[in-house]
Amino acid sequence: MENINKIKSVEDINYKLKVSFEQSKKDQEFKEMIDKINLPEEELMKYTSQIEDSVSEYKNCKECKSILACKNNINGFCYLPKIKDDKLTFSYVACDYKNKIDKDNKYLNNVTKIDIPKEIKNAKIKDIYTDDKNRQMVIKWILNYIKEYKKGNHKKGLYLHGNFGCGKTYLLAAMINELAKDNVKSVIVYWPEYLRSLKESFQSDLRDEFKNKFNEVKYSKLLLIDDLGAEGVTSWSRDEILGTILQYRMQEDLPTFITSNLNIKELQEHLSVTTSNKAEKLKSLRIIERIKQLTSDVEMIGENKRK
């Protein structure tokens, strides 16, 4: 009796699958999709619901005008069936709009971003805000640097300091991203968070991770240190990390860029750890001298774009 009930149950399920499948076949695009799949209907009807989802997303793609108008479950992708090892599988396939965006932004892979917000990661020269006259000199400097770098003239970098939110990091990140189009490898690092992650890996068993993180910044062809002076200073972070990186880059003449809310004098005080200790003042001064060797000191006071 139990076996008979099982048979009836299977027959009932198959009947319902068949009814659902035949109903879906009334949709012309559903019919066109299954006609392209080289499997018998007895197999296809097991996937009616998933095929319906594919048809729905495919219809969206046919009517779509841009990736911003995408109505699918995952922006820029379409859920489509394919046969793999004689079995029907489903996967998300990038649309033409997504492929074009990926191709256009492939150059960004030349820039390693460490704890940098999305806005900075995608910074572009064409999107630079130019209405603020206080930024004009820096913008001119950046455009000239790009021009000279492409000619092989690798000048000193920039110590760009100024008020909070005036766009210092965006400007320099846009410059680095522009040079990435010429296959220039670079690193942009948010300094306070970078030090925190370095310390964590140094104090744990992740010494290889520490070494890789440290060397990636130290040896990068172009380097942007963002928000120097916002970190909590220790002798270790100043002398063993920042000092070592700057010393190497100074010796190897590697272009280095720094943003800060502090001017050079204020940074020197910040790096002293304790301003009453003569030895600390001397160590801080050594860092400042390396920065001066590596960069030109420029102040930018502009509108706070983060308000």
N, C-alpha and C positions, 0 to 999 in steps of 0.2 A: 504493500500500500504506500509505503514511504517513497519507493522508487517511482511509482506512478505519479505521485504528487510533484516530485522533482521534475519529471518529464513535462508535466502540464505547466509547471512554473517556467521552465525554459521556453516552452512553446509560446506561452503568454508574453514573455519578454521579447522574443523574436518577432512576434506579431506586432507588438507595440512599436518596436524599432522600425519594422517595415512600413507601418502606417505613417509614422513620423517622417520617414525618409521619402516616401511617395508624396506626402504633402509638401515637403520642402522642394521637391523636384519641379513643382509648378512654377517656382521662381526661375526665370530664364537664366539669370547669372549663376544661380546655384547649379543648374543643369550644365551650363558651360564649364563650370569649375570641375565638376566630377567627371565630365567627359575627357578632361585633360589628365585625369589620374588613372593610370593603367592598373586598376584593381577591380575585381568583381563587385557587384552591388551588395552581395551578402557580406562583404568585408567593409565596404564604404558606409553601410547603414549604421555600423557601430560608432561612427564618428559624426553623425548628423549634426549634433549640437556644435561641435568644433568647426565643422565645415561652414555652418551658418555664421559663426563668428568671423571666419575668414572672409566669407562673401561680404558681410557687413563692412569690414575694414577695407576690403578691396574697393567697394563702392565709394567709400569715403575718399580713398586715394584718387580715384578717377575724377572726382569732382573738386579735389583740393587745388587751391591756387598758390599756396605757400606753406612752409612749415609752421608758420604762426597760426594758420587756419586748421591745422591738423586736428581731427576729431577722434583719432584712434586711441587705444588704451595707453600706448607708449608713444610719445611725441616723436614723429619722424620715422616710425616703423610700422610695418603691416604684418599681421598675423597670417601666415600662409602655410599650406600643406606641401609636403614633398615626400617622395618615397626613398627610404633609406634601408638597405638590406631587406628589400621586399616587404617592408612594413611602412605604414603611413605614420608620419610624424608631423609636428607643427612647430614652427619657429618664427621669431620676429625678424623680418628682413628690412633693412634700411631702404627708405624711398630715395628717389633721385634728388630731392631737396636736401635730405640729410647727407647723402654722399657728396654733394657739391659743397656743403658747409664744411664737412670733414676735410675735403681736399683743399679748400681755401684756407683752412686754419691749421693745416698740417705743420706749418713752420713753427707753431707754438710748442711743438714737441722738442724744439731745440732749447727751450728755456725751462729749467727746473725751478718750480716754485715751492718754497717751503713755508707753510702756514700763512699763505697770502690769500686775501679774499678774492672772490670770483671777478669783481670789477677790475682789480689790478691785473689778474691773470690775462684778461682779454683786452687790456689797454691798447688803443690804436692811435697813431699819430693823427689820423683824419678826424678823430673824435675829441681832440684836445679843445678845451674851452679857451677861446682867445679874446673874449670881450673884456677881461680884466687886464688893464694896462700894466699892472704890477708883475704880470707873468711874462710879458713880451720879451724881456731880456733873456730869461731862462729858456723860453721856447726857441729863440734865435740861436742860443748857445747849443741846444740839443740838435737842431736841424743841421747846424754846421758840423757838429761832432759826427753825426751819421754820415754826412758827405765826406769828411776827411777820413773816417775809419774805413769806409769802402775803398778809398784810394790807398789804404795801407798806412796812413798816418795815425798812429795810436797815441793820442795825446793823454794828458792827465785826466783823471776822472773828476767828479764833482762832490764836494761836501755841501749839500743843499739843505739849509736850515731855514726855519720860519714858523709862522703861527700854525696852530692845529687846523687841519682840514682844508688847507689852501691848495692841495693837489700836488704836493712835492713828489710823492711816490708814483702817482699816476703818470706824471710827465716822464720820469726816468724809466718806468716800466714800459711805456709806449716806445721810447727810444730803443730799449733792449729788444722788444718784440719786433720792431722794424728791422733791426740788424739780424734777427733770427731768420728773416726771409732770405738772407745770404748765407744761411747755414752756420751762423755764429752761435756757438754753444755758450749759455749763460746760466747764472743762478741768481734768483731773487729770494732773499731770506728775511722774514720778520724776526728781528734779532731777539727780543725778549722771549718769545716762545721757543726759538731755536736753542737758546741757552738752557731753558728748562728741560727740553727733550734730550739734549746732550748730557745734562747732569743725571737724568734718570738712567740713561743707558750706561754711563760711566760708573754709576754706583751699583749697578746690577751685574748680571753675568753676560750682558749684551755688549761685550767689548768690541766685537767685530762691527756691530751696528754703530757704535760710537765712532770707530775709526772711519767707517764709510761716510757717515754724516759730516764728520770733520773735514775729511779730505775732499769731499765733493765741493765744499765751500772754498777751502784753501786753494785748490788747483783750478777752479773754474776760469775759463777764458775771459769772461766778463762777470763782475760781481756787483750786485746791489744789496747793501746792508740797509734794511729799512728800520727806522725808528730807534737808532742808536741813542742811548741816553734815557730810554723808557724802562730799561731793565734794572733789576736790583743788582748792584755791583758787589762782586766779591773779588778777592785777589786772584782766585782761580780763573774766573770768567774773564777778568781783565788781562792778566799776564799770560796764562797758559792757552787761552782760546783766542781772544781778540788780538792780543799782542803777537802771537805766533802767526796767525793768519795774515795780519798786516805786514809783518816783517818779511814773510815769504813773498807776498805780492809786490812789495817794494823792491826786493832783490831781483825778482823776475820781470819787473816792469809790466805787471798785469793790471789792466784798467779796472779801477775800483770806484764805486759810487756809494755815497752814504746820504741818507736822509735823517734829519733830527729836528726836534723842536727846540734844541739848545744851540746857541752859538758856540764857537770854539772855546771861549773862556769859560762859559757855563759847563761845557762838556768836560773840560779839564778838572773843574771842581767836583763834578759828578763822579768822575773816575778815580778821584783821590781816596775814596772809601771813608777815610777820616782826614779832614783838612788840617788837623793839628799835628799830624805825623809827617816829618820831613821826608822820610823814605817813601811814603805813600805818594806825596806830591811829586817826587822825582819819577816814580814809576808811571804816574798819570801823564807827566810831561813827555815821557818817551812815547807813549801811545799817540799823543797829540802831534809830536814831530813826525811820526810815521804817516799820520793822516794828512799832514801838510805836504809831505813828499808825494803822496799818492793823488791828492785832489786839489782842485781850486776851490776856495771858500766863497760861496755865493749865498746871499740871503734873499728869500722871497716872502714878502708879506702880502697876502692876498685875501680875497673873500673866503669865508668858511663855507665850503660847498656841502658840508655834512649837516648843516642846520636843518 
